[in-house]
């Protein structure tokens, strides 16, 4: 497993590595808060950023695919969105996208969360973990 995080700023990786034995399954992660890093490190195509923005399902999927390719992980999860307090790219705080990719499956979950910045980040991590469990069980 590997993570690519923007919105959650590394918190998802911290939650995964807080579990004893995490080193058996967690390879690492990339915190790409800046758009330039999403492009240069994770390989998010310029066209995705220009056409859809970094707060989009398309960007979340590209981030997950990029960190999977970068780390050689079997599975990857990515988070991007708007934690607040202000909007971004015309999208309000609480707009979140979580993407999960595996050997034969790719999915993106769109979320509209409410609450302050800390709440949006915490809820995103909770929803990402829940989605990861469901993804791995299928």
N, C-alpha and C positions, 0 to 999 in steps of 0.2 A: 504494500500500500504506500502511496505517496500523496502529498497534498500540494495544491497550488492555491494560495490565499491572497485575496486583496482585502475585502471587507472585514474579515476576521483577524487579520494581522498576525497570524501565527497561533492564535488561540486554539484552533482546531488541532493542529499538530501537538500543542501542549497537552490537550486533553487525551489524545491518543497515546502519547508517550508517558502519561501519568499512570498508566496501567502496567503492573508488573509483567514482565515478559514481552513488552511491546517491541523490543529489538528483534524478536523472531519474525515479525511481520511488517513493521514500519521501516521503510527505507529512508525517508526524509521528505522535506518539503521546501517550497519556494514561497516566500512572501514577496509578492510583486505588487506593491501598492501603486507605484508609478506606471503610467501607461507605457513609457519607454521600456521598462523592464518586462512588461507583459509581452511586448513585441520581441525584444532582443534576447531575453532568457527563455521565455516559454514558447516563443514562435507564433504568437497570435498574429495572424496576417493583418497587414495594414488595412486591407479591404474590409475586414470585420470591424475594426475600430472606426473607420470612416463611415461605413454604411450603417452599422448597428450600434456602435458605441461600446464602451467598456462595461456598461451596466446593461447587459443583454444575455440572452440564452446562448447566442452564438459565441460571445466572448468566453462565457463560462465553459462551454464545451471545448473551445480551442485551448483554454488554460489547462483543463484536465488532460487533454490529449498531449499537450506539450510537456507537462511534468511526467506523464507516463513514459513518453519517449526519452526524456532527459535522464530519468532515474532507472529505467528498465523495469519499473514496477508492473505487476500484473494488473493491479487496480489503482485508480486515481480518483480523487475528489477535488473539486475546485469550488471556491466561493467568490462571488463578486456582487456588488450592489451598493446601496446608499444607506449608510448608518445614520446620517444626519449630523447636525441639526438642520442643514439645508439640503435642497435637492441637488441633483447632478444630471446633466444631459436631459433636462426636462422631466426627470423622474423624481417622484417624491421620496422622502426618507421612508425606509421600510421596504423598498423595492429590492428584492434579492433573487439571485439565481445560484443554484447549486447544481453542479454537474458531476456525474459519476460515469466512469468508463472502465471497461474490462475487456477481456480478449474478444468477446463477440457482441458486446452490448454497450450502448451509449445512451444516456438519458440526462435530461435537464429538468429541474424542478423550479418553477417560478413561485415565489412567495411574496405576499404583501403583509408585512409585519407592522405592528403598532408598538409604540413606546419610545422611550428615549434611546440615545445612541447605545448605551451599555446593554439595554434590553434587546435591541435589534441584533447586536453582535452575539449575545448569549443565545437568543432564540435561533439564530442562524446556525450556530454550532450544534444545538440540540437537534434541529431539523436535519442537519447534514449527517449527524451520527445515526439518527433514526433511519434516514434514507439509505445509509451505507449498510446497516444491518439487513434491511429489506432487500437491497440489491444483491448482497452476498448470499442470502437465503434462497434466491430464485435460481 
